[in-house]
Amino acid sequence: PITLRPLPSKVILVLMSFCFHHAATSCSKSCYCSESETNGKTVRCSNLQLTELPQDLPNDTRRMYLDYNALKKIPMNAFAALPHLVELDLSHNELTQLEPEAFRGLGSLQFLDLSSNKLVNFNAEPFDGLRARANLTNNPWHCDCNMQMALPRVDLEPASLTGIVCHTSEPEEVGVNGLAFLLSDIDLCVLMKRTTDVAMLVVMFGWFTMVISYLVYYVRANQEDARRHLEYLKSLPSSQGKSEESSTISTVV
């Protein structure tokens, strides 16, 4: 009979490491991969009608092309397993939402293409920690005070933000529609500041009215107490006079 000897533990560890490395560096089933000494690994998942991001992306990917698909959102930590990524193309999708920390872990990213999507509201949270050049053109951006407050909080290259062209605005009459918001030099928080000022005035007026009402009530209450006290004092001399008169008569008698 043939006796099978168990493999040494070192050999098992080597095989496991090889399997894990192969799984981590092999190409995604639905995508095409290429590799060169200068550019590293490139993964192309373009024009595949993807509605979700592939889950089997190799973690040594340096360039990722997901353009011309049907992606509608980028979830949190979507690319956290791709720390070496330097270029990410998400253009020509159906993106309407970027969840907070969507690009977390992409500290090496140099270029991010989000052009030709359906992004409306700009938030700083998805770009937290991201220092890259971004293409934000051809999106129906809605320019308002929230956007104006969010822009200074991102670390994207300043030239990237010139790609935000206002499709709609709030308030509508400011005249930024069709203009690059960063170059419009218009304060969209004026209306909010005015609303805040009006609210503060209303609160102050209400507080002032309450104070005056309390003072009026306090004065009137004191006046009423003073009147009653005065009437009481007026009643004292008459009774005291009668007492003194009785005392005088008794003395004469």
matplotlib code that plots the C-alpha trace (Angstrom):
import matplotlib.pyplot as plt

x = [0.0, 1.0, 1.5, 0.8, 2.9, 1.4, 3.1, 5.4, 3.8, 6.2, 5.1, 1.5, 2.2, 4.0, 1.1, -1.5, 0.5, 0.8, -3.0, -3.8, -1.4, -2.8, -6.4, -5.4, -3.5, -5.4, -7.8, -11.5, -13.6, -15.7, -12.8, -9.7, -6.3, -2.9, 0.4, 3.6, 6.8, 6.1, 2.4, 1.8, -1.5, -4.4, -7.9, -10.5, -14.2, -15.5, -18.8, -20.0, -23.3, -22.2, -24.7, -22.3, -18.6, -16.8, -15.8, -12.8, -10.5, -6.8, -5.3, -2.2, -4.3, -2.8, -5.3, -9.0, -11.4, -15.1, -16.4, -19.5, -21.4, -24.7, -23.3, -25.7, -23.7, -20.3, -20.6, -18.4, -14.9, -15.6, -11.9, -10.3, -8.7, -6.8, -4.2, -1.9, -4.5, -3.3, -6.0, -9.8, -12.2, -15.9, -17.0, -20.2, -22.2, -25.5, -23.9, -26.2, -24.7, -21.3, -21.5, -19.3, -15.7, -16.5, -12.8, -11.3, -7.9, -6.9, -4.0, -2.0, -4.7, -3.6, -6.6, -10.3, -12.7, -16.4, -17.4, -20.7, -22.7, -25.8, -24.2, -26.3, -25.3, -21.6, -20.6, -17.1, -17.5, -16.9, -13.6, -12.3, -8.5, -8.3, -5.6, -6.0, -6.9, -10.6, -12.7, -16.2, -17.5, -20.8, -22.8, -26.1, -24.7, -27.0, -25.2, -26.4, -25.0, -24.3, -22.0, -20.3, -19.6, -18.4, -15.9, -13.3, -13.3, -12.0, -8.3, -8.7, -6.5, -8.1, -8.3, -10.6, -13.4, -13.6, -15.4, -18.4, -20.8, -24.1, -27.0, -29.5, -29.0, -30.6, -31.7, -32.5, -32.2, -28.4, -27.5, -24.9, -26.7, -24.3, -21.3, -18.4, -19.3, -15.7, -15.2, -18.6, -17.6, -21.2, -22.1, -25.0, -25.2, -26.5, -30.1, -29.3, -27.5, -30.5, -32.9, -30.7, -30.5, -34.3, -34.8, -32.4, -34.4, -37.6, -36.2, -34.8, -38.1, -40.0, -37.6, -37.8, -41.6, -41.6, -39.4, -41.5, -44.7, -43.2, -42.1, -45.6, -47.1, -44.6, -45.2, -49.0, -48.9, -46.7, -49.0, -52.0, -50.1, -49.1, -52.7, -54.0, -51.3, -52.1, -55.8, -54.8, -52.6, -55.4, -57.7, -55.3, -55.5, -59.3, -59.3, -56.2, -58.0, -61.0, -58.8, -57.0, -60.4, -61.7, -58.5, -58.9, -62.5, -61.5, -58.8, -61.2, -63.7]
y = [0.0, 3.6, 5.7, 9.4, 11.6, 15.0, 18.0, 20.0, 23.1, 25.4, 24.0, 24.5, 28.1, 28.7, 27.2, 29.3, 32.5, 31.7, 31.1, 34.3, 36.3, 34.9, 35.7, 39.2, 39.9, 38.0, 39.9, 40.4, 37.9, 40.6, 43.0, 43.0, 43.4, 44.4, 45.1, 47.0, 47.8, 51.6, 51.8, 48.7, 46.9, 48.4, 47.0, 48.0, 47.4, 49.9, 49.6, 46.5, 47.9, 47.3, 48.4, 47.6, 47.7, 44.4, 42.7, 40.7, 43.6, 42.9, 45.0, 45.9, 47.8, 51.2, 52.3, 51.5, 52.3, 51.9, 54.4, 53.9, 51.7, 52.1, 52.8, 54.9, 55.3, 54.8, 53.2, 53.9, 52.4, 51.2, 51.3, 50.8, 47.6, 49.4, 51.5, 51.7, 53.2, 56.4, 56.8, 56.1, 56.7, 56.7, 58.9, 58.4, 56.5, 57.3, 58.4, 60.5, 59.7, 59.6, 58.2, 59.6, 58.3, 56.8, 57.3, 56.5, 54.8, 56.3, 58.3, 57.6, 58.7, 61.3, 61.6, 61.0, 61.3, 61.9, 63.7, 63.1, 61.7, 62.9, 64.5, 67.4, 68.2, 68.6, 67.3, 67.3, 64.0, 61.6, 63.4, 63.4, 62.8, 62.8, 64.9, 64.5, 66.2, 65.6, 66.1, 67.2, 68.6, 67.7, 67.1, 68.9, 70.7, 72.6, 75.6, 76.8, 77.9, 74.3, 73.9, 77.1, 76.0, 72.5, 73.6, 75.0, 71.7, 69.5, 68.9, 68.4, 70.4, 73.9, 73.6, 70.6, 72.7, 74.9, 71.9, 72.6, 74.5, 75.5, 73.9, 75.2, 77.6, 78.7, 81.5, 81.3, 85.0, 85.2, 84.5, 81.8, 79.2, 78.1, 79.5, 77.8, 78.4, 78.9, 81.7, 83.4, 85.3, 85.3, 84.8, 82.2, 82.4, 86.0, 84.8, 82.4, 85.2, 87.5, 84.8, 84.2, 88.0, 88.2, 85.2, 86.8, 90.1, 88.2, 86.3, 89.5, 91.4, 88.5, 88.5, 92.3, 92.1, 89.5, 91.7, 94.8, 92.8, 91.5, 94.9, 96.3, 93.5, 94.0, 97.8, 97.3, 94.7, 96.9, 99.8, 97.7, 96.6, 100.2, 101.4, 98.8, 99.6, 103.3, 102.7, 100.6, 103.4, 106.0, 103.9, 103.9, 107.6, 107.6, 104.7, 106.0, 109.4, 107.8, 106.0, 109.2, 111.1, 108.4, 108.6, 112.4, 112.1, 109.6, 111.8, 114.8, 112.8]
z = [0.0, -0.7, 2.4, 2.0, 4.1, 5.3, 3.8, 6.0, 7.6, 5.8, 2.4, 3.3, 4.2, 1.0, -1.0, 0.9, 0.4, -3.4, -3.6, -1.7, -3.8, -7.0, -5.9, -4.9, -8.1, -10.7, -13.0, -12.4, -14.3, -16.1, -16.9, -19.0, -17.4, -18.8, -17.1, -17.9, -16.1, -16.3, -15.7, -13.6, -13.7, -15.7, -15.3, -17.9, -17.1, -19.7, -21.5, -19.7, -18.4, -14.8, -12.2, -9.3, -8.8, -9.4, -6.1, -7.4, -8.4, -7.9, -5.1, -7.1, -9.7, -10.6, -13.3, -13.3, -16.1, -15.2, -17.8, -19.9, -17.5, -15.5, -12.0, -9.9, -6.7, -5.1, -1.7, 1.3, 1.2, -2.4, -3.3, 0.1, -1.1, -4.0, -2.2, -5.2, -7.5, -9.3, -11.9, -11.6, -14.5, -13.6, -16.4, -18.5, -15.8, -14.1, -10.8, -8.6, -5.2, -3.7, -0.2, 2.6, 2.4, -1.0, -2.0, 1.3, 1.2, -2.2, -0.9, -4.0, -6.4, -8.9, -11.3, -10.8, -13.7, -12.7, -15.8, -17.7, -14.8, -13.0, -9.9, -8.6, -5.0, -4.1, -0.7, 0.8, 2.7, -0.2, -1.1, 2.5, 2.4, -1.4, -2.9, -6.7, -9.9, -10.7, -13.8, -12.6, -15.9, -17.6, -14.4, -13.6, -10.6, -8.3, -6.9, -3.5, -0.1, 0.9, -2.1, -1.4, 2.2, 1.1, -1.6, 0.8, 2.8, 0.0, -0.8, -4.5, -6.8, -7.1, -10.9, -10.5, -9.0, -12.1, -13.7, -11.5, -13.9, -12.4, -14.0, -11.4, -8.5, -5.3, -5.2, -8.9, -9.6, -8.8, -12.5, -12.1, -14.3, -17.0, -15.3, -13.5, -9.9, -8.7, -11.2, -10.7, -7.5, -6.3, -2.7, -2.6, 1.2, 1.2, 1.3, 4.2, 6.0, 5.5, 6.7, 9.8, 10.5, 10.2, 12.5, 15.0, 14.9, 15.4, 18.4, 19.8, 19.3, 20.9, 23.9, 24.2, 24.1, 26.9, 29.0, 28.5, 29.2, 32.4, 33.5, 32.8, 34.8, 37.6, 37.8, 37.8, 40.5, 42.6, 42.0, 43.2, 46.3, 47.0, 46.6, 49.0, 51.5, 51.2, 51.8, 54.9, 56.2, 55.6, 57.8, 60.7, 61.8, 62.3, 64.6, 66.4, 66.8, 68.3, 70.8, 71.8, 72.2, 74.5, 76.5, 76.9, 78.1, 80.6, 81.9, 82.3, 84.2]

ax = plt.figure().add_subplot(projection="3d")
ax.plot(x, y, z, "-o")
ax.set_aspect("equal")
plt.show()
